[in-house]
C-alpha cells in the first residue's frame, strides 16, 4: 500500500502498491510520475525553493511559503493522486 500525506508544508509518500510485479506496477508508476513532475515543475516553473528526497518506496517534499503558482502545482498533484486513490483504493491511501 502506498500512503500519501499532504500537509501545509510537506508531502510524504511511502510504500509500494504491490498492484503488479516491480517494473509493471502501473499504480506505483503513476504515483511516482506525479511526484517527480511536481518536484521538477516547482523547480523549473517557479522561484520557490523546496527540499526533497527520493528513494525506493519513498518521496519526501518539504516547502515553506509557496507562491500561487506552486500552490496550484501542489493542488494539481493532489487532484491526480486522489484520482489514482479513487481508482485503486486498496493500493493508495491518502492520510
N, CA, C and O atoms as a printed pandas DataFrame, in Angstrom:
     atom_number atom_name residue_name chain_id  residue_number  x_coord  y_coord  z_coord
0              1         N          UNK        A               1    0.848   -1.181    0.000
1              2        CA          UNK        A               1    0.000    0.000    0.000
2              3         C          UNK        A               1    0.890    1.238    0.000
3              4         O          UNK        A               1    1.880    1.305    0.729
4              5         N          UNK        A               2    0.532    2.199   -0.810
5              6        CA          UNK        A               2    1.203    3.495   -0.833
6              7         C          UNK        A               2    0.415    4.439    0.061
7              8         O          UNK        A               2   -0.800    4.573   -0.086
8              9         N          UNK        A               3    1.109    5.094    0.988
9             10        CA          UNK        A               3    0.485    6.078    1.861
10            11         C          UNK        A               3    0.969    7.459    1.452
11            12         O          UNK        A               3    2.169    7.687    1.301
12            13         N          UNK        A               4    0.026    8.379    1.273
13            14        CA          UNK        A               4    0.330    9.739    0.850
14            15         C          UNK        A               4   -0.176   10.701    1.926
15            16         O          UNK        A               4   -1.349   10.664    2.299
16            17         N          UNK        A               5    0.704   11.547    2.413
17            18        CA          UNK        A               5    0.332   12.568    3.387
18            19         C          UNK        A               5    0.613   13.929    2.775
19            20         O          UNK        A               5    1.748   14.227    2.402
20            21         N          UNK        A               6   -0.419   14.751    2.672
21            22        CA          UNK        A               6   -0.271   16.114    2.150
22            23         C          UNK        A               6   -0.583   17.064    3.294
23            24         O          UNK        A               6   -1.696   17.077    3.820
24            25         N          UNK        A               7    0.403   17.851    3.671
25            26        CA          UNK        A               7    0.230   18.825    4.749
26            27         C          UNK        A               7    0.563   20.212    4.227
27            28         O          UNK        A               7    0.966   20.383    3.076
28            29         N          UNK        A               8    0.389   21.189    5.089
29            30        CA          UNK        A               8    0.618   22.591    4.728
30            31         C          UNK        A               8    2.029   22.829    4.189
31            32         O          UNK        A               8    2.215   23.632    3.274
32            33         N          UNK        A               9    3.019   22.138    4.750
33            34        CA          UNK        A               9    4.406   22.398    4.388
34            35         C          UNK        A               9    5.173   21.171    3.896
35            36         O          UNK        A               9    6.397   21.213    3.771
36            37         N          UNK        A              10    4.453   20.073    3.616
37            38        CA          UNK        A              10    5.162   18.882    3.142
38            39         C          UNK        A              10    4.219   17.876    2.492
39            40         O          UNK        A              10    3.011   17.860    2.727
40            41         N          UNK        A              11    4.832   17.047    1.670
41            42        CA          UNK        A              11    4.156   15.887    1.088
42            43         C          UNK        A              11    5.062   14.700    1.354
43            44         O          UNK        A              11    6.263   14.746    1.085
44            45         N          UNK        A              12    4.478   13.637    1.883
45            46        CA          UNK        A              12    5.231   12.408    2.126
46            47         C          UNK        A              12    4.513   11.265    1.429
47            48         O          UNK        A              12    3.297   11.108    1.544
48            49         N          UNK        A              13    5.285   10.478    0.709
49            50        CA          UNK        A              13    4.755    9.311    0.015
50            51         C          UNK        A              13    5.627    8.133    0.415
51            52         O          UNK        A              13    6.852    8.202    0.314
52            53         N          UNK        A              14    5.000    7.050    0.869
53            54        CA          UNK        A              14    5.802    5.896    1.260
54            55         C          UNK        A              14    5.079    4.598    0.920
55            56         O          UNK        A              14    3.851    4.534    0.866
56            57         N          UNK        A              15    5.876    3.586    0.698
57            58        CA          UNK        A              15    5.341    2.261    0.441
58            59         C          UNK        A              15    5.349    1.879   -1.021
59            60         O          UNK        A              15    5.788    2.633   -1.890
60            61         N          UNK        A              16    4.852    0.693   -1.260
61            62        CA          UNK        A              16    4.731    0.149   -2.612
62            63         C          UNK        A              16    3.299   -0.337   -2.793
63            64         O          UNK        A              16    2.704   -0.893   -1.870
64            65         N          UNK        A              17    2.762   -0.130   -3.962
65            66        CA          UNK        A              17    1.376   -0.534   -4.215
66            67         C          UNK        A              17    1.227   -2.056   -4.228
67            68         O          UNK        A              17    0.238   -2.590   -3.725
68            69         N          UNK        A              18    2.204   -2.749   -4.801
69            70        CA          UNK        A              18    2.113   -4.199   -4.997
70            71         C          UNK        A              18    0.911   -4.571   -5.853
71            72         O          UNK        A              18    0.313   -5.633   -5.678
72            73         N          UNK        A              19    0.566   -3.686   -6.780
73            74        CA          UNK        A              19   -0.502   -3.957   -7.738
74            75         C          UNK        A              19   -0.047   -5.011   -8.748
75            76         O          UNK        A              19   -0.827   -5.856   -9.186
76            77         N          UNK        A              20    1.229   -4.935   -9.101
77            78        CA          UNK        A              20    1.829   -5.882  -10.050
78            79         C          UNK        A              20    3.306   -6.013   -9.692
79            80         O          UNK        A              20    3.795   -5.328   -8.794
80            81         N          UNK        A              21    4.000   -6.879  -10.386
81            82        CA          UNK        A              21    5.427   -7.066  -10.116
82            83         C          UNK        A              21    6.192   -5.786  -10.438
83            84         O          UNK        A              21    5.761   -4.969  -11.252
84            85         N          UNK        A              22    7.317   -5.637   -9.788
85            86        CA          UNK        A              22    8.161   -4.456   -9.996
86            87         C          UNK        A              22    8.469   -4.287  -11.485
87            88         O          UNK        A              22    8.817   -5.245  -12.176
88            89         N          UNK        A              23    8.336   -3.075  -11.952
89            90        CA          UNK        A              23    8.558   -2.780  -13.363
90            91         C          UNK        A              23    7.285   -2.797  -14.193
91            92         O          UNK        A              23    7.257   -2.259  -15.300
92            93         N          UNK        A              24    6.237   -3.407  -13.670
93            94        CA          UNK        A              24    4.953   -3.462  -14.371
94            95         C          UNK        A              24    3.824   -2.867  -13.537
95            96         O          UNK        A              24    2.657   -2.953  -13.918
96            97         N          UNK        A              25    4.165   -2.270  -12.414
97            98        CA          UNK        A              25    3.159   -1.761  -11.478
98            99         C          UNK        A              25    2.704   -0.369  -11.903
99           100         O          UNK        A              25    3.399    0.618  -11.662
100          101         N          UNK        A              26    1.530   -0.296  -12.540
101          102        CA          UNK        A              26    1.038    0.984  -13.055
102          103         C          UNK        A              26    0.645    1.947  -11.942
103          104         O          UNK        A              26    0.682    3.162  -12.136
104          105         N          UNK        A              27    0.271    1.423  -10.785
105          106        CA          UNK        A              27   -0.094    2.296   -9.668
106          107         C          UNK        A              27    1.155    3.004   -9.144
107          108         O          UNK        A              27    1.156    4.224   -8.978
108          109         N          UNK        A              28    2.208    2.244   -8.886
109          110        CA          UNK        A              28    3.477    2.854   -8.444
110          111         C          UNK        A              28    3.999    3.830   -9.499
111          112         O          UNK        A              28    4.475    4.914   -9.163
112          113         N          UNK        A              29    3.911    3.453  -10.750
113          114        CA          UNK        A              29    4.404    4.321  -11.821
114          115         C          UNK        A              29    3.624    5.631  -11.871
115          116         O          UNK        A              29    4.217    6.693  -12.063
116          117         N          UNK        A              30    2.316    5.571  -11.702
117          118        CA          UNK        A              30    1.502    6.779  -11.721
118          119         C          UNK        A              30    1.825    7.708  -10.571
119          120         O          UNK        A              30    1.963    8.916  -10.765
120          121         N          UNK        A              31    1.947    7.154   -9.369
121          122        CA          UNK        A              31    2.274    7.966   -8.194
122          123         C          UNK        A              31    3.664    8.566   -8.339
123          124         O          UNK        A              31    3.863    9.742   -8.034
124          125         N          UNK        A              32    4.615    7.785   -8.793
125          126        CA          UNK        A              32    5.977    8.272   -8.992
126          127         C          UNK        A              32    6.018    9.391  -10.025
127          128         O          UNK        A              32    6.697   10.399   -9.825
128          129         N          UNK        A              33    5.298    9.219  -11.121
129          130        CA          UNK        A              33    5.279   10.249  -12.167
130          131         C          UNK        A              33    4.696   11.557  -11.638
131          132         O          UNK        A              33    5.215   12.632  -11.939
132          133         N          UNK        A              34    3.625   11.475  -10.855
133          134        CA          UNK        A              34    3.042   12.689  -10.286
134          135         C          UNK        A              34    4.024   13.386   -9.349
135          136         O          UNK        A              34    4.178   14.606   -9.412
136          137         N          UNK        A              35    4.684   12.628   -8.487
137          138        CA          UNK        A              35    5.618   13.221   -7.523
138          139         C          UNK        A              35    6.813   13.861   -8.229
139          140         O          UNK        A              35    7.193   14.987   -7.909
140          141         N          UNK        A              36    7.401   13.149   -9.183
141          142        CA          UNK        A              36    8.561   13.691   -9.886
142          143         C          UNK        A              36    8.186   14.903  -10.735
143          144         O          UNK        A              36    8.972   15.843  -10.852
144          145         N          UNK        A              37    7.006   14.889  -11.321
145          146        CA          UNK        A              37    6.545   16.037  -12.107
146          147         C          UNK        A              37    6.313   17.246  -11.210
147          148         O          UNK        A              37    6.642   18.369  -11.593
148          149         N          UNK        A              38    5.755   17.035  -10.029
149          150        CA          UNK        A              38    5.562   18.142   -9.090
150          151         C          UNK        A              38    6.902   18.769   -8.722
151          152         O          UNK        A              38    7.049   19.990   -8.776
152          153         N          UNK        A              39    7.869   17.956   -8.353
153          154        CA          UNK        A              39    9.183   18.468   -7.964
154          155         C          UNK        A              39    9.807   19.263   -9.111
155          156         O          UNK        A              39   10.230   20.402   -8.915
156          157         N          UNK        A              40    9.864   18.684  -10.277
157          158        CA          UNK        A              40   10.501   19.334  -11.428
158          159         C          UNK        A              40    9.749   20.593  -11.846
159          160         O          UNK        A              40   10.369   21.582  -12.238
160          161         N          UNK        A              41    8.425   20.566  -11.765
161          162        CA          UNK        A              41    7.618   21.736  -12.137
162          163         C          UNK        A              41    7.864   22.903  -11.186
163          164         O          UNK        A              41    8.027   24.040  -11.631
164          165         N          UNK        A              42    7.893   22.633   -9.883
165          166        CA          UNK        A              42    8.168   23.718   -8.935
166          167         C          UNK        A              42    9.567   24.271   -9.171
167          168         O          UNK        A              42    9.766   25.486   -9.142
168          169         N          UNK        A              43   10.536   23.395   -9.404
169          170        CA          UNK        A              43   11.917   23.850   -9.641
170          171         C          UNK        A              43   12.040   24.659  -10.931
171          172         O          UNK        A              43   12.714   25.688  -10.950
172          173         N          UNK        A              44   11.405   24.212  -11.996
173          174        CA          UNK        A              44   11.591   24.842  -13.306
174          175         C          UNK        A              44   10.637   25.998  -13.590
175          176         O          UNK        A              44   10.979   26.895  -14.361
176          177         N          UNK        A              45    9.462   25.997  -12.993
177          178        CA          UNK        A              45    8.447   26.975  -13.356
178          179         C          UNK        A              45    8.243   28.072  -12.318
179          180         O          UNK        A              45    7.501   29.025  -12.558
180          181         N          UNK        A              46    8.900   27.942  -11.158
181          182        CA          UNK        A              46    8.741   28.948  -10.116
182          183         C          UNK        A              46   10.104   29.311   -9.528
183          184         O          UNK        A              46   11.115   28.676   -9.829
184          185         N          UNK        A              47   10.110   30.319   -8.704
185          186        CA          UNK        A              47   11.321   30.702   -7.978
186          187         C          UNK        A              47   11.321   30.130   -6.566
187          188         O          UNK        A              47   12.236   30.404   -5.790
188          189         N          UNK        A              48   10.314   29.345   -6.226
189          190        CA          UNK        A              48   10.205   28.782   -4.884
190          191         C          UNK        A              48   11.287   27.729   -4.653
191          192         O          UNK        A              48   11.723   27.044   -5.578
192          193         N          UNK        A              49   11.699   27.623   -3.412
193          194        CA          UNK        A              49   12.707   26.634   -3.022
194          195         C          UNK        A              49   12.020   25.507   -2.262
195          196         O          UNK        A              49   11.210   25.741   -1.366
196          197         N          UNK        A              50   12.359   24.295   -2.636
197          198        CA          UNK        A              50   11.844   23.123   -1.937
198          199         C          UNK        A              50   13.014   22.213   -1.601
199          200         O          UNK        A              50   14.083   22.299   -2.205
200          201         N          UNK        A              51   12.794   21.351   -0.640
201          202        CA          UNK        A              51   13.743   20.292   -0.316
202          203         C          UNK        A              51   13.036   18.973   -0.588
203          204         O          UNK        A              51   11.846   18.828   -0.308
204          205         N          UNK        A              52   13.772   18.016   -1.132
205          206        CA          UNK        A              52   13.143   16.727   -1.388
206          207         C          UNK        A              52   14.158   15.605   -1.333
207          208         O          UNK        A              52   15.351   15.810   -1.558
208          209         N          UNK        A              53   13.668   14.426   -1.031
209          210        CA          UNK        A              53   14.454   13.200   -1.067
210          211         C          UNK        A              53   13.611   12.141   -1.756
211          212         O          UNK        A              53   12.428   11.971   -1.461
212          213         N          UNK        A              54   14.243   11.440   -2.671
213          214        CA          UNK        A              54   13.571   10.350   -3.381
214          215         C          UNK        A              54   14.416    9.097   -3.196
215          216         O          UNK        A              54   15.619    9.103   -3.457
216          217         N          UNK        A              55   13.786    8.039   -2.750
217          218        CA          UNK        A              55   14.451    6.746   -2.627
218          219         C          UNK        A              55   13.408    5.674   -2.932
219          220         O          UNK        A              55   12.215    5.975   -2.964
220          221         N          UNK        A              56   13.829    4.436   -3.154
221          222        CA          UNK        A              56   12.844    3.396   -3.466
222          223         C          UNK        A              56   11.756    3.325   -2.387
223          224         O          UNK        A              56   12.049    3.130   -1.207
224          225         N          UNK        A              57   10.523    3.483   -2.804
225          226        CA          UNK        A              57    9.401    3.396   -1.891
226          227         C          UNK        A              57    9.170    4.625   -1.035
227          228         O          UNK        A              57    8.396    4.572   -0.080
228          229         N          UNK        A              58    9.829    5.737   -1.359
229          230        CA          UNK        A              58    9.676    6.926   -0.512
230          231         C          UNK        A              58    9.992    8.207   -1.283
231          232         O          UNK        A              58   10.972    8.286   -2.025
232          233         N          UNK        A              59    9.121    9.217   -1.082
233          234        CA          UNK        A              59    9.351   10.573   -1.572
234          235         C          UNK        A              59    8.962   11.527   -0.446
235          236         O          UNK        A              59    7.848   11.458    0.075
236          237         N          UNK        A              60    9.879   12.414   -0.074
237          238        CA          UNK        A              60    9.597   13.443    0.927
238          239         C          UNK        A              60    9.860   14.792    0.278
239          240         O          UNK        A              60   10.953   15.043   -0.230
240          241         N          UNK        A              61    8.854   15.659    0.296
241          242        CA          UNK        A              61    8.969   17.004   -0.261
242          243         C          UNK        A              61    8.610   17.989    0.839
243          244         O          UNK        A              61    7.535   17.903    1.433
244          245         N          UNK        A              62    9.518   18.931    1.110
245          246        CA          UNK        A              62    9.273   19.944    2.138
246          247         C          UNK        A              62    9.370   21.321    1.503
247          248         O          UNK        A              62   10.215   21.574    0.644
248          249         N          UNK        A              63    8.489   22.198    1.945
249          250        CA          UNK        A              63    8.467   23.554    1.398
250          251         C          UNK        A              63    7.940   24.517    2.449
251          252         O          UNK        A              63    7.298   24.116    3.420
252          253         N          UNK        A              64    8.226   25.793    2.235
253          254        CA          UNK        A              64    7.739   26.838    3.139
254          255         C          UNK        A              64    6.582   27.558    2.498
255          256         O          UNK        A              64    5.644   26.931    2.007
256          257         N          UNK        A              65    6.644   28.874    2.499
257          258        CA          UNK        A              65    5.603   29.672    1.854
258          259         C          UNK        A              65    5.722   29.517    0.343
259          260         O          UNK        A              65    6.731   29.893   -0.253
260          261         N          UNK        A              66    4.700   28.970   -0.256
261          262        CA          UNK        A              66    4.721   28.772   -1.702
262          263         C          UNK        A              66    3.983   29.899   -2.402
263          264         O          UNK        A              66    3.033   30.475   -1.871
264          265         N          UNK        A              67    4.442   30.194   -3.596
265          266        CA          UNK        A              67    3.748   31.159   -4.447
266          267         C          UNK        A              67    2.420   30.554   -4.895
267          268         O          UNK        A              67    2.164   29.363   -4.716
268          269         N          UNK        A              68    1.585   31.407   -5.480
269          270        CA          UNK        A              68    0.306   30.905   -6.003
270          271         C          UNK        A              68    0.527   29.847   -7.071
271          272         O          UNK        A              68   -0.214   28.868   -7.151
272          273         N          UNK        A              69    1.550   30.051   -7.889
273          274        CA          UNK        A              69    1.834   29.083   -8.952
274          275         C          UNK        A              69    2.196   27.718   -8.362
275          276         O          UNK        A              69    1.699   26.690   -8.822
276          277         N          UNK        A              70    3.059   27.708   -7.347
277          278        CA          UNK        A              70    3.435   26.441   -6.718
278          279         C          UNK        A              70    2.264   25.807   -6.002
279          280         O          UNK        A              70    2.112   24.586   -6.030
280          281         N          UNK        A              71    1.427   26.617   -5.355
281          282        CA          UNK        A              71    0.248   26.064   -4.699
282          283         C          UNK        A              71   -0.676   25.413   -5.720
283          284         O          UNK        A              71   -1.285   24.380   -5.444
284          285         N          UNK        A              72   -0.779   26.017   -6.899
285          286        CA          UNK        A              72   -1.594   25.415   -7.965
286          287         C          UNK        A              72   -0.987   24.080   -8.407
287          288         O          UNK        A              72   -1.715   23.128   -8.687
288          289         N          UNK        A              73    0.337   24.012   -8.469
289          290        CA          UNK        A              73    1.000   22.755   -8.831
290          291         C          UNK        A              73    0.755   21.683   -7.768
291          292         O          UNK        A              73    0.501   20.526   -8.103
292          293         N          UNK        A              74    0.828   22.060   -6.498
293          294        CA          UNK        A              74    0.546   21.111   -5.419
294          295         C          UNK        A              74   -0.916   20.668   -5.486
295          296         O          UNK        A              74   -1.217   19.489   -5.299
296          297         N          UNK        A              75   -1.819   21.605   -5.751
297          298        CA          UNK        A              75   -3.232   21.252   -5.899
298          299         C          UNK        A              75   -3.437   20.275   -7.054
299          300         O          UNK        A              75   -4.222   19.332   -6.947
300          301         N          UNK        A              76   -2.736   20.504   -8.143
301          302        CA          UNK        A              76   -2.830   19.612   -9.296
302          303         C          UNK        A              76   -2.316   18.213   -8.941
303          304         O          UNK        A              76   -2.920   17.208   -9.316
304          305         N          UNK        A              77   -1.197   18.161   -8.216
305          306        CA          UNK        A              77   -0.682   16.876   -7.732
306          307         C          UNK        A              77   -1.759   16.172   -6.897
307          308         O          UNK        A              77   -2.008   14.979   -7.070
308          309         N          UNK        A              78   -2.393   16.927   -5.988
309          310        CA          UNK        A              78   -3.400   16.344   -5.102
310          311         C          UNK        A              78   -4.596   15.816   -5.893
311          312         O          UNK        A              78   -5.127   14.753   -5.573
312          313         N          UNK        A              79   -5.018   16.541   -6.910
313          314        CA          UNK        A              79   -6.111   16.062   -7.768
314          315         C          UNK        A              79   -5.718   14.743   -8.423
315          316         O          UNK        A              79   -6.502   13.794   -8.432
316          317         N          UNK        A              80   -4.516   14.683   -8.965
317          318        CA          UNK        A              80   -4.044   13.456   -9.619
318          319         C          UNK        A              80   -3.935   12.287   -8.666
319          320         O          UNK        A              80   -4.339   11.172   -8.996
320          321         N          UNK        A              81   -3.385   12.534   -7.471
321          322        CA          UNK        A              81   -3.213   11.443   -6.512
322          323         C          UNK        A              81   -4.573   10.956   -6.013
323          324         O          UNK        A              81   -4.751    9.763   -5.767
324          325         N          UNK        A              82   -5.531   11.868   -5.864
325          326        CA          UNK        A              82   -6.891   11.475   -5.475
326          327         C          UNK        A              82   -7.547   10.621   -6.554
327          328         O          UNK        A              82   -8.267    9.672   -6.242
328          329         N          UNK        A              83   -7.303   10.949   -7.812
329          330        CA          UNK        A              83   -7.861   10.149   -8.905
330          331         C          UNK        A              83   -7.309    8.722   -8.869
331          332         O          UNK        A              83   -8.051    7.758   -9.060
332          333         N          UNK        A              84   -6.000    8.594   -8.624
333          334        CA          UNK        A              84   -5.404    7.257   -8.531
334          335         C          UNK        A              84   -5.966    6.521   -7.320
335          336         O          UNK        A              84   -6.306    5.342   -7.419
336          337         N          UNK        A              85   -6.068    7.206   -6.171
337          338        CA          UNK        A              85   -6.604    6.571   -4.964
338          339         C          UNK        A              85   -8.057    6.152   -5.148
339          340         O          UNK        A              85   -8.471    5.115   -4.629
340          341         N          UNK        A              86   -8.834    6.944   -5.880
341          342        CA          UNK        A              86  -10.229    6.582   -6.145
342          343         C          UNK        A              86  -10.327    5.352   -7.039
343          344         O          UNK        A              86  -11.208    4.510   -6.862
344          345         N          UNK        A              87   -9.424    5.260   -7.990
345          346        CA          UNK        A              87   -9.435    4.134   -8.932
346          347         C          UNK        A              87   -8.856    2.858   -8.311
347          348         O          UNK        A              87   -9.281    1.749   -8.636
348          349         N          UNK        A              88   -7.877    3.033   -7.409
349          350        CA          UNK        A              88   -7.183    1.886   -6.803
350          351         C          UNK        A              88   -7.150    2.037   -5.281
351          352         O          UNK        A              88   -6.068    2.128   -4.703
352          353         N          UNK        A              89   -8.319    2.067   -4.616
353          354        CA          UNK        A              89   -8.350    2.366   -3.177
354          355         C          UNK        A              89   -7.633    1.335   -2.297
355          356         O          UNK        A              89   -7.222    1.655   -1.181
356          357         N          UNK        A              90   -7.485    0.130   -2.781
357          358        CA          UNK        A              90   -6.789   -0.876   -1.983
358          359         C          UNK        A              90   -5.271   -0.780   -2.115
359          360         O          UNK        A              90   -4.538   -1.521   -1.460
360          361         N          UNK        A              91   -4.797    0.147   -2.973
361          362        CA          UNK        A              91   -3.358    0.287   -3.214
362          363         C          UNK        A              91   -2.795    1.648   -2.839
363          364         O          UNK        A              91   -1.589    1.779   -2.631
364          365         N          UNK        A              92   -3.646    2.663   -2.749
365          366        CA          UNK        A              92   -3.204    4.028   -2.416
366          367         C          UNK        A              92   -4.121    4.586   -1.340
367          368         O          UNK        A              92   -5.344    4.586   -1.485
368          369         N          UNK        A              93   -3.518    5.058   -0.264
369          370        CA          UNK        A              93   -4.278    5.617    0.850
370          371         C          UNK        A              93   -3.786    7.030    1.117
371          372         O          UNK        A              93   -2.591    7.247    1.315
372          373         N          UNK        A              94   -4.696    7.982    1.122
373          374        CA          UNK        A              94   -4.358    9.373    1.408
374          375         C          UNK        A              94   -4.684    9.631    2.864
375          376         O          UNK        A              94   -5.814    9.438    3.315
376          377         N          UNK        A              95   -3.667   10.071    3.588
377          378        CA          UNK        A              95   -3.831   10.295    5.041
378          379         C          UNK        A              95   -4.089   11.753    5.321
379          380         O          UNK        A              95   -4.253   12.139    6.479
